[in-house]
Amino acid sequence: MTNFAPFAHMLADSSGAVIRSYFRTPMPVDYKTDESPVTIADREAESAIRQLIEEIYPDHGIIGEEFPSIREDAEYCWIIDPIDGTKSFMIGRPIFGTLIALMRNKTPILGIIDQPIAGERWCGGDGVQATLNGAPISSRQCPQISSAMLCTTARELFNESDGRAYDRVKERVKYYNYGGDCYNYGLVASGTVDIVIEAGLKAHDFCALAPVIIAAGGVCTDWEGKAIDFYSDGRMLACGDKELHAEVLKLL
């Protein structure tokens, strides 16, 4: 089995260096325009990633919010979201991350989250141990819903039915908060968060995020417990423990 970890770190370094160079002092930026530091860093990070991929894997496809097409004939399909989320900044560090996924035959096998807010890097997938700054990480065992930490993004965007399902889980947990995709899934991989429920995650997001959870020993499925693939509907349940995952599925 191919070890993608060295290449994953190269990609994270390539994008992260560009992003961090733009955010070294507090900046009240909460939008994207052609002239904003967010957009400029976005373009330069994406350009650096593309160049590195083209050098090592010349046959590839790219898809994402700004890349609508996918090459059906490509064995390796890269999903890139150079900067995910631009709503707010804290102490000069943007609360977004770089999401990169390597797919083979529409199945995600590698995910990267480059998280400037914490200066941390998450790699995983294809049997490669997930790492935090080069050190192995593993999910915390928390089979009891009553003591679990629950996260999601944009609960207010759930439809009525999905919202009620989420609230059933929320009523059973002791702790909960809301955060960005990169932030939440990185915390699941680290063992800080036990459950993440999403009801509208985009294809290029979950293809990047799912391998990170799985490589850390967690479970990542749709709301019916089925494996997530390129055509999934965006309903994602990630847990750091299989027993906890099974209990949450009953509530969904």
N, C-alpha and C positions, 0 to 999 in steps of 0.2 A: 504494500500500500504506500502510495506516495506521501512523503512528509512535506506538507505545505507550510509548516511553521516558519522556516527561514524566510520564505517569500512573503508570508503574511506580515512578518515584522518589517520587511523592506517597504511594503505598501503603507503600513501604518506610519513608519518614519517619514516616508515621502510626503504623505498628506499632512501629517501632524506638524511637521516643521513649517510648512507653508501657513497653516492655520494659526499656529501660535505666534508667528512673526507679526501678525496683525493685531493681536490683542494683549498688549503688555501693560496697558493702563486702562482705568475704568472708562467705558464708553457707553453712553445712553442710546444704544441702537436696538430697535425692536422691529425692524422692517428690512426688506430687500429692495434696493434700487440699483440701477446701473452704476451709480457712483459710490455706493455704500461699501465700507470695509468688508461687510459680510459677503456681498456679491463678488468683490474682487478676489477675496480669499477663496471663495467657492470656485471661481474659474481657474485660479492658479493651482489649487489643490487637485481639481479634476484633470487639469492638463498634465501635472506631474504623475498622477496615477496612470493615465492613459499611456504616457511615454514609457513608463516602467513595464506595464503589461505588454505593450507592443514589442518591447525588446526581448522579453522572456517567453511570452505566449503570443506569437503573431496571429494565430487563428483564434479569434474570440468574438463574442457579441456583447453589447452593452445595453442595459435597460435601466431605467430609473425615472424619477419624476421629469427630468429634462431629456431623457433618452427613451422615446416611446417605442422603438423598434427592437426586435430580437432576431438574431440569426438562427433559424430553425436548424440549419445544417452544421452549426458550430458545436463541437463536443464541449468546449469550455465557454460558458456564457457568464460574463462578469456583470454583476449588479452593483452600481456605484451611486451613492448618495453623498457627495462630497461634504455638504454641510446640512445636517438634518435639524430643523427647528431654529428659529431666530427670534424668539419672543422676548428674551430678556438676558441681561448680563449681570454677573455678580463679581464684584471686586476685580473687574477687568478680565475675568475669565468667562468665555461664552458657555452657556449651558446647552451645548449640542455636541454631537460627536460625528465622526466619519464612519459610515457604514459601508462595508465592502463584503461581497459574497462571491465565492466561486461555485458555480453550478456545473454539474455534469449531467447531461440528459434531463435537464429541468429539475434536478434534485440538488439542494444546497449541500455542499460538502465542506465548506469552509466559511467562517464568518469572522469579521474583524469589527471591533468597536474601538475607535480611537477617541478617548474622552478627555478633551483639554481641561474641563473643569476640575478634574482631580489629578491630571497629569498621569493618568493610568492607561494601560493598554490591555485589551482583552483579545485573546486569540483562541480559536478552537475549531474543531471539526475534523472530519476524515480520520478519526482515531487519534488525533493529536491532543495531548493534555492541554487544557486551558491554562493560561498563565496570567499573572499579575506582575508586571515589570520583571518578567522572566522567571518568576517563582510559581510553582504549581498551586492551583487553587481547587477547592472542592465545595460542593453545596452543603449547607448546614442541614442536618437531619431534624425536621420539625413535623412529625406526623399529626400533631394536634392542632386542629383548626382554631381552637380557642386561644392558642398562644401564638398564632401565626401573624406575620406582617404581610399585608395585602397592598398591592400597588396597581395603578392603571394610569393611562393618559386619557384626558378629555372624557371623563364620565358623562359630562353634559351632552356629548355627541352620540351616546348610545341611543338606539331607538327604544320605544317604550318597553317592548318585550325583553330586549337585551338588558336594559337598565334594571328591570325587576329581578332578572337572574343574577346580575352583579350584586344587587342589594341584598339578596338572600345570603350570598357568601359574606358580604361585609358585616351583616348582623352577627355572624358567628366568630369573626376574628377579633383579636384584642387590639391590634394596631393596624392602621392603614394610612396611606398618603398618596399623593399624586405626583407624577414626574414625567420626564421625557422617556422615549423609547430606549435610547442608549443607556440612560441612567438606570432605569428600572431593571433592564435585563443584565446589565453589568452587576447590579446588586444581587440578583438571583444567583448568578454564577459565583459570586463571592460568598454567598451564604448569609448576607445581611437581610435580604428580602426572601420570603418563602413562596409567595404567590403573585403572579402577574396575570391579569385578565385584560384582554383587548377585544374590541368589537368592530374594529375597522382598520386594522393594520394593513398597510399597502404591501403588495407582493414583494417589492424590492426591499422593504423593511424586514419582513419576517424571514425572507431567504437569508438575510445577513445575520439575523438575531438567533434563529433556531439552532444553528450549529454551536453557538457559544454556550447555550444552556446545556445541550446534549453532551458536549465535550467536558463540561464541568460535572457531569454525573446527574443532571437533572432531567426532567421530562417536559417535552414541548409538543402539544397536539392542538387540534381544533377543539371545539366545545363538546364534541361527541367522542373524544378520545382517539380520533383517527390521526394518522400521520399527516403532517402538513407538506404540501407540495406547491409547485408554482401556481396552480389553479385554485388554491384554497380561497375561502371567502373572507379572510381577514379576521375571523374569530379565533383567537389564540389563547391558550391556557398554558402557562409555564409554571412549573413547581420544582423546587429543589429536592423533593422526596416523592417516590412513587406512591406510597401509602396516602400521603396528603393529596396528591393529584387525584387519586381515585375518590376520595371523600368530596373534593370540590366538584368533580364531575357529577356527582349525585345531586348537588345543589343547582347546577346549571341546567 
